[in-house]
Amino acid sequence: MKTIARLLPGHGLLWLTFFASVLIAWGVLFATHLPVVTPDEDFGLAYLISLCTQTVADTGFLSAVFMWSLMSLAMMAPTAFPAFKTYADLTHTDAASGKSLAVLVTGYLAVWVGFAVPAAFLQVQLAQMGLLDQAGRSTSGLLNGALMALAGLYQFSSFKNACLSACQNPMTFFFNHWNPGLRGALQLGLRLGAVCLGCCWALMLLAFVAGTMNLAFMGLAMVLMTLEKLPQIGARLSAPLGVFLGIGGAVVIVLSLVNL
């Protein structure tokens, strides 16, 4: 607690809760790779783990929403930390209180929980069509190629660039959309979440290519999306990443068509 207070002055308990929540989310995701315990053996944590390790075709929509929400917390909350810290540093305004910071973070995460709903629906539909394996990985080369190509092309879209610019300049973003009070903090959080969603949704959907339960992909994607939101690094990373995904997607599509 003292270390957090020294490195992140102000709102120490809130920052501790934030980091603990992210670590818990990663811990639960890691636990999904443990041996499965059948529901009739245990109705505690092991039962929860068993729900997460079965296919969504078996566990259903709500289980998929839960898992996508956990993924969003584990992957996306850290990428927005610079923006959260920028907001917290605005201590000369009444809106930078601990409550308003908590409301801001809640609004941001609410957007990603909202994203979890259509993502889970898509996963359930693909699983019921037999297009996903037990790890949540697409078994269709054409679908894999299409998702990669889509993510690659989206890297060069004006909408992506606008959203990325807002993420890379949180101080400017807050000044342009500032509203005081808790209601203003909620509006800022929702807007920040929407901007972040506009920046990262296509990359998140690549989970269907690598596997929705692939921890290595989650970690790599989190690092890439975090670096992309840093102004100097992001300017050099975004275009090469788009080229790599676009070419990779095209190659996968061609190979899939050849093997038909």
Stockholm file with secondary structure:
# STOCKHOLM 1.0

chainA/1-260         MKTIARLLPGHGLLWLTFFASVLIAWGVLFATHLPVVTPDEDFGLAYLISLCTQTVADTGFLSAVFMWSLMSLAMMAPTAFPAFKTYADLTHTDAASGKSLAVLVTGYLAVWVGFAVPAAFLQVQLAQMGLLDQAGRSTSGLLNGALMALAGLYQFSSFKNACLSACQNPMTFFFNHWNPGLRGALQLGLRLGAVCLGCCWALMLLAFVAGTMNLAFMGLAMVLMTLEKLPQIGARLSAPLGVFLGIGGAVVIVLSLVNL
#=GR chainA/1-260 SS CHHHHHHSCSCHHHHHHHHHHHHHHHHHHHHTTSCCCCTTTCSSHHHHHHHHHSCHHHHCHHHHHHHHHHHHHHHHHHHTHHHHHHHHHCTTSGGGSHHHHHHHHHHHHHHHHHHHHHHHHHHHHHHHTTCBCTTSCBCCHHHHHHHHHHHHHHTTSHHHHHHHHHHHCHHHHHHHHCCCHHHHHHHHHHHHHHHHHHHHHHHHTTHHHHCTTCHHHHHHHHHHHHHHTSHHHHHHHHHHHHHHHHHHHHHHHHHHHHTC
#=GC SS_cons         CHHHHHHSCSCHHHHHHHHHHHHHHHHHHHHTTSCCCCTTTCSSHHHHHHHHHSCHHHHCHHHHHHHHHHHHHHHHHHHTHHHHHHHHHCTTSGGGSHHHHHHHHHHHHHHHHHHHHHHHHHHHHHHHTTCBCTTSCBCCHHHHHHHHHHHHHHTTSHHHHHHHHHHHCHHHHHHHHCCCHHHHHHHHHHHHHHHHHHHHHHHHTTHHHHCTTCHHHHHHHHHHHHHHTSHHHHHHHHHHHHHHHHHHHHHHHHHHHHTC
//
